[in-house]
Amino acid sequence: MTFVTDRPGHDRRYAIDSRRIEEELGWRPAHSFEQGLRQTVAWYLEHRNWCEEVTRDRYDGRRLGLGWN
């Protein structure tokens, strides 16, 4: 692991090893990572009003992870 100073909060990762669920339950993702990411971004772009509503008075647009209170 290499710690970086320009991306606070990114030194911790939440890696998932899905081999066990695949082997024991036969689960497989319905979409590739790339497909899921595209669909997720498209959803947010199509629902900008919702995004603005849920972030209003909660997020001021500043970069997260810098320790601001």
Secondary structure as the mmCIF struct_conf table of DSSP 4:
data_model
#
loop_
_struct_conf.conf_type_id
_struct_conf.id
_struct_conf.beg_label_comp_id
_struct_conf.beg_label_asym_id
_struct_conf.beg_label_seq_id
_struct_conf.end_label_comp_id
_struct_conf.end_label_asym_id
_struct_conf.end_label_seq_id
BEND BEND1 THR A 5 ARG A 7
TURN_TY1_P TURN_TY1_P1 PRO A 8 GLY A 9
BEND BEND2 ASP A 11 ARG A 12
HELX_RH_AL_P HELX_RH_AL_P1 ARG A 19 LEU A 25
BEND BEND3 ALA A 30 HIS A 31
HELX_RH_AL_P HELX_RH_AL_P2 PHE A 33 GLU A 46
TURN_TY1_P TURN_TY1_P2 HIS A 47 HIS A 47
HELX_RH_AL_P HELX_RH_AL_P3 ARG A 48 THR A 55
TURN_TY1_P TURN_TY1_P3 ARG A 56 ARG A 58
BEND BEND4 GLY A 61 GLY A 61
HELX_LH_PP_P HELX_LH_PP_P1 ARG A 62 ARG A 63
TURN_TY1_P TURN_TY1_P4 LEU A 64 GLY A 65
BEND BEND5 LEU A 66 LEU A 66
#
